[in-house]
Amino acid sequence: MDSDPFPSTDPVSCIMSAVTLALSSPFGVDRIIALVCAVCALFISGFISGSEIAFFSLTPTQCEELEGTPKGDGVLALLRKPERLLATILIANNLVNVTIVVLCNFALGPIFAGMSAVWSFILQTVLLTFLILLFGEILPKLYANSNNLGWAKMAEGGLTFCSKIFYPLSSLLVRSSVIVNKVVTKKQEEITADDLSQALEIANVGAAENKDMLEGILKFGDTTASEVMTPRVDVTGLDIDLTFDEVMKVVIDSGFARLPVFENSMDNIQGVLYSRDLLPHIGMDDPTFKWQSLMREPYYVPESRMIDDLLEDFRTRRVHLAIVIDEFGGTQGIVTLEDVLEEIVGDINDEYDEEEQTYRRLPDNTFVFDGKTLLNDFFRATELDEEDYAAVTEDCETLAGMLLAIKGDFPKDKESIVYGRCRFLVLSVTQHRIASIRVKVMPGVQPDETKTV
């Protein structure tokens, strides 16, 4: 039967026996002390790592909160020299981590004494790496990131002390980094709109309206006047030969604030009439007055004019409407300041605008679209992938234009066209325009499959 290592009940005798046993075991007092010091150093490592996150994640608002307090002034003093602060943190953290490795190698030596040198090295490396990463990096940084202000105040004294102790070494590191930055110059890469668009898809923007607005800003410089204009066939204009009463009727019926004035055809724009200019002349029986005298000079822009440049033109010229012309000088349509701004903020409806619904969903899960429905709205409503229809949407902006590209000819009334996952049925054609289309989304059809019925 084994003898009791502590046969006496006297406390002093028990303590002396424990000390004797510790001294005689492989884990002597010196190794136990080294192990305790290694654990303490591990906590110090975590404290320093957390301080790095806490200091460098402070927001300008939090920095304003720190002003006027002793601890806060100390934190701000350290942040005024971020390179030196980072150098101090890295020096202290590396010294502590090296100390942990040395102490653990000494304290745990007897455990790995019977192993080969290779296995001993592998096991110690894996164990220490896991402990340092978990308790010295990951956990403290996670906590410090969510409590950065309090952690920064807590760490201010220790880091101020370390910055004084390591001042010579940190100064050497800062100067060395400056020299390296001058020698190794990194080529600055330009951030493209596509890069920002991809970042926007990844980022959590919040409200869908905010994301749409940011996307509109990114695409703003790549959009032309022809993409946002009101096409010629939809423009309400005034014939220069109309009487004052006829002009007033058109103004009241249309509700537009500005109307182009043409002679014979829309290709011959004579000016732009502002509706408000007619107000002083309502009810006045002046035979010498001619409403044509109120016309203002029209502003012409090519259909390829980018809308960011067009917005600047509107600002400098102090106008709200431009006539869009093609390369031959023919009128393609009109574009207004509202059209340009809607590319960023979305549809702008004033008290005179009526809600315009360009499509409706039927109970059988089919859609009825107006031919002038923009392709962006079409793909959004049907939840189709725009990339699958890229071959037929490159040179068009509306659903009617896409059908013309698919067919290669003008479709007939009640004609059915299948392309990709969609079956298009032309419901009505008015004056060589596709007025309305019925769309059924079908599963399992390849994007390049086209059939006309």
N, C-alpha and C positions, 0 to 999 in steps of 0.2 A: 504494500500500500504506500502511495506517495506521501511524503511528509509535508506538512503545512508550511509554506514559505514564511508565514507570519505567525509563529506559535504563541507569541506573547500578546496579551491584551493591552499592554502599556502603550499609549499613543506615541511616546518618544521612541520606543523600541520599534514600533511599526514604521515610523518615518525613516529611521536609520536603516531598517531592513530594506525598505523600498529603494533608498538611495544606493545601497550596496548592490541590490539586484540590477538597478539601472546601469550602474557603472560596469557590472560584469557582463551585461547583455551586449549583443551587436549594436543596439541603439544606445549609445552612451549619451551622457548629458549634453556633450558638445553637438551631437547629431540632432538631438531633440530641439536644442536651442536654434540650430540652423534651420530646422523644419518650421519652427514657429516664426522665425524671421522671414522665411520665404513666403509664408501665408500673409504676414503683414505687408511684405513688399508687393504681393499680388493685389491687395486692396489699394495700396498706394498707386499701383499701375492703373487700376480702374478709375481711381480718383483723377489722375492726370488725363487719361483718355476722355473721360466725361467732361473735363474742363475744356478740352479742345472744342468739342461739339457745343458746349454751353456758350462759350465766348463768341465763336464765329457764326452762331445761328441767331444772335440777338438782332432784332429788327430796329429800325430807326425809332419807332414808337417806344420800344422798351428802353432804348438808350436815353430818350428824353425823360423817362420815368426815373432813371438812375441819377440824373443831375440833382445836385444839392445835398446829397447824403454822403457821409464818409466812405462807406463801402462802394456806393455808386461812383464816386469820383475816382476811387482806386481802379474800378473796372474800366472806366472810360480812359484812364491814363494808360492802362495796358493796351487797350484797343487802338490808341492813337499810333502805336508802332506795331502793326500786325505782323510784320516779318520777324521782328525780334521776339514777339510773343510766341509765334509758331516755333521758332528755333529753340526757345527755352523749353517749351512743352515737349518737343521731340527729343532734345538732349536728356531731359529728366526721365522721360518714359523709356528711352533706350537703356539708360543706366540702370533703372529699376528692373527692367526685363532681363538684362544680363546678370544682375545680382540674383534674380530668382533662379535662373538656370544654374549658376555656380552653386548656390546654397542647396538646391534640390539634388544636384549631382553628388554633392558631399553627403547630404543627409540620407539619401536613398541608395547609396553605394552598396551597403550590405545585402540589400534585396536582390540586386542584379549581379552579385559577386559570382554566383555559380553559373551564369550564362556566358555565352560567347560575346565577344566585343561587339559584333555586328548586331545581334539581337538586343543587347543592352542599349546600344545607341538608338536603334529604331524605336524601342518601347519608350525610352525616356523622351525622345523627340516628339512622339505622338502624344504622350501624356501631357508634357509641358505645353505643347502647342494648343491642345484642347483647353487646358486650364487658363492659359493666358488669353486666348481668344474669347472664351466664354465669360470669365470673371474680370478680365483686364481690358476687354474691348467692347464686346457686344452688349452685355447687360448694362454697364454704366453709360454707354453712349445712348442706348434706348431711353434710359431714365432721364439723362441730361437733356436729351432733345425735347422731351415733353415738359421739363422743369428747368429750362435754361436760365431764366432770370435768377431763381433762388440758388441754383448751383454756381452761377458766376459770382454771386455775392459771397457764397461760402468759400470759393476757391481763390478769391482775390488776394487774401493775405499770403497764402502759400505760394502762389505764382509770383507775387511781388518779391518775396524772399528769394525764390529760385532765380528770378531774373537778375537779381543782384549778384548771386553766387556764380551763376553761369554767364555773366556779362562778357568776359573776354572770349569764351568759346562761342557764344551766340553771335557776337560781333564778327568773329572770323567766318562763321557760316553765312551770315547775311551778306558780307562783302564777297564771299566766294560765289554765292548765288547770283549776285549782280554781274560779276565777271562772266559767269557761264551764260547768262541771258544775253549778254552783248556778243559773245562769240557764237553761240548757237541761236541764230535768229529763226524763228518759226514763221513760215509764210502764212499770212492771214487769209483764211478762206472766207469768201463772201457767202453769206446766208441767202439762199434763194427763197422765193415765195413757196416753192414746193416743199422745202425744208420746214418752213414755218407751218405750212398746211399739215404736214405729217405730224409735227409737234402738237398742233391743235387737236388732231384726232386722238392722240395719246393722252393729252392733258384733260383733267376734269374741270371743264369750264363752268359747269353749273347749269343755268337755265339754257334751254334750247335757243331762245332768242339771242342770248349773248354769243353763243357759238355761231349762229347764222350771221350776226353782225361782224364778228371777227373774220369769218370766211369771206364775207362781202368786201371787207377792207383788203384782204390778201389778193383777191381777184380784181380789185378795182383798177389797177394799172394795166390789166390785160384785156379789158373790155372796151369794145369800140362803140361809136355812136350808133352804128347800124344795128347793134345787138339790143339796144335799149329804146330805140326810137319807136314812135307810132307810125306804122307803115302808111304809105300814101293813100291806099284804099280806105283807111279808117280815119283819115284826117278830115275834120270839118273846116271848110274854108269859105271865104266870101268872094263872090264875083264882084269885080270892081264896078259893074253896071247896076248893081242892086240899088233900090231906093233906101232912104233912111228907115222907113217902117219895115221893109223887108230885112234889113240888117238887124234891127232890134228883135224881130221875130227869131232869127237864127241865133242871136246871142242868148235870148231867153230860153229857147228850146234846148240849146246845147249846154248852157251853163258854164262855158269856158271863159276864162279871163282874157285870153289872148287868141286871136284868130288870124291865120295868114290870109292875105288878100291877093287874088290872082286875076289875070286877064286872059280870057279864052280857055286856058288850061292851067293845071297845077304846076306845069313846067315853067310858067311865066309868073313867078311871084313878084308882086309890085310892092308889097310892104306887109306890116303886121299891125293889126288894130287891137288896141287895149280897150276892153269893155268899159272900164271906168272913165275913159275919155269921152264916152257918149253921154254920161249922166248929166252934165250941165246943159245939154242941148235937148233933153227930153221935154216935150210939151212946148217948146219954143217954135213959133211959126216964122222962121227966117228964111225967105226964099233964096237968099244969097249964100246960105250955109251949105257946104258940101262935106259930107262925112269923110270923103276921101282925103280931105286936108288933115285929118287926125292920124293918118297912117304913119308908122315909124319905119325907119330903114330896116330891112331884113338883114339878119346875120346868117351867113352861109358857112357850113362846115362840110368837109368831105366825109363820106361814110366810114372811112378808116380812122377818123380822129379818135384818139383814146379819151375816155371819159374823164380821166384825171386832168388831162390838159383842157378838156372842155369845161370842167368845173372852174378852172382858173380863168378861162375866157369869160365865162359868165360873171365872175367876180370883177374882173378888170373892166369889162364893157358895161357892166351893170344892166344886163339883159337876162331874161328868163327863158327865152325860146330861140331855137336855131333851126334853120332849114337844112336838112341833110340832102346832099346832092351826090350823084355818082360821077364816074370819070368823064361822062359825056355832058355833064351839066344838067341832067334831068333830075327832077325832084323825087327823092326816095321816100321822104317822110319828114316828120318834125321831131325834135327832141327838146325836152324842157328841163329846167333845173330840178323839178320834182322827179323826173325819170332818172336822173343821175343819182340823186340822194337815195332813191328807193333801192339802188343796188347795195347800199350799206345798211340802211335801217329797215328795209322791207317796205311793203305797201303803205303809202301815206293816203289816208282818206280824210277829206275835210267834210264840213257839214253839208256840202252839196253833192258829194259823191255817193253813188248807190253801190251797195255790196254786189260785187261781180263774182259770180260763181261760174268758173269755166268748165266744171265737170260735176257729175253727180254719180253716186254709186247706187246701183239697182239691187233689189232683193236677191236676185240670182247671182250676185257677186260679179256682175259685169259693170262696165263703166261707160258713160256717155260723155265724151269730151267735145268741146268746141275745137274747131280746126286751128284756131289761133292760140290754143293752150301752149304755154312754153314747155319745152322738153324737160326742164328741171322740175316743173310741177307735175308733169306726166309720170316721170320716174319716181317721184316722191309718193304720188298717190298709189301707183301700182306696185311699189316696192321692188321694181326690177333693177338689175345691175346695168348701169349706164354703159359700162365697158363692153357688154355683150352687143350693144347696138352702135358702137363707135364707127363702124364702116358706113353707116347710113345717116349719121348725125353730124358729121364733120362740117358740112357747109349749110346747115339749116338750124333754125332756132325754135320752130314750132312743130306741133304734131302733124299738121298738114304738110309742112316741108319734108318731114321724115317719110311720110307716105309717098310723096312725089319721088324722093330718092329711092325708095324701095321699088316702086312700080317702074320708074324710068319713063313714065308717061302720066298724063292726067287721068286719074281713075274716074270711072263712071258712077252714076248714082246707083246705090244698092250693090255695089261691087264689093266682094269679100277678098281680103288679102291676108295671107298667113306669113308671118315672119317671126323667127325666134320662138318665143313662148306666147306670142300674141296673135289673135285673130282679129283683124280690123274689118269692120263693116261700115262702108261710107253711107251714112243715113241721108245726107242731103248735100247738094252742090248748088251754090248760088253765084251766078255771074262769074263762072270759071274759078270759083273759090270753094274749097272743101269746108262746108259750114259746120257739120257735126259728124262724129265718128263714134261708133260703138266698139268697145274693146273688151275682149275676153282673154284673160291670162290662163294659159294652159301649161301643165307640167310636162317635162320630158322632151321638149322640142329643141333641137340645136339652134344656136343663134343665127347660123347662116342658111337655114332652111327657109325658102321662100316659095309660096304657092298662091296663085291667083285663081279665084273662082268667079 
